[in-house]
Amino acid sequence: MRTPFVAGNWKLNKTPDEAETLARCVVDAVSGITGVDVAICPPFPALERVASAVRGTAIGLGAQNMYWASEGAFTGEVSAPMLLTCGCEYVILGHSERRQFFGETDETVNRRLKTALRAGLKPIVCLGESLDERQADRTEQVVEAQMRGALNGLSADDVQGITLAYEPVWAIGTGLTATSEQAEAVHGFLRQVLARLYRDEVAQAVRIQYGGSVKPDNAAALFDQDNIDGGLIGGASLEADAFAAIVKAAV
Ligand code: 13P
């Protein structure tokens, strides 16, 4: 049995002050909800403030990216050891916005992923097709290539420490959600590929979140699907009550 996992990706939103306030509201709003893992991922400058707000609660802290070197001449980057000292347990890798605007590729996601696992962070690895790719009927081909690229060289043990997030690019921030059936079809497909690459037991253990315009009113239908193990939430995670409603829907 996989425990559902709901994570909030705050993207480029919230100053440290605002982030701490939101984190405290999330702590209140989700308190008492059990049977689901919860994490919030604020921007880097807010990590320590949010860490103090969630300390002693069941809410985990995550970062939105990291680099593979631990230190050196890499202006603008942050490393896994730095995230750990800020209190991070999770790190989002390969988000489509990183791929689209900041040149990330399957290969750079793979390098980050290996480093994150070695450092003891729990990675959330994002993948998903664009609208053009879906319309050209290439969804399976695209997500399989992204997954193989990201997981290249990883052992079955490594893979069991990862959460995958299927986020169709056309559903992110657009208000267009994949239907439960569309999402479930891709999640089931990803699990089959995992079983082929590793073994069925590994495929059954890996959590696959859905992301892309998840809201309180569509969350339950998505999370009810056999292969959807919670969600990676953008816009709705910036509002504590909406986020808590989504967390509840995952239980
Ligand atoms: P939205 O929930 O705003 O569509 O964003 C989804 C997402 O990109 C989460 O990583």
Residues whose N, C-alpha, C, O or C-beta is under 5 A from the ligand:
A	BS01	13P	N9 A171 I172 G173 T174 G211 G212 S213 V214 L232 I233 G234 G235 A236
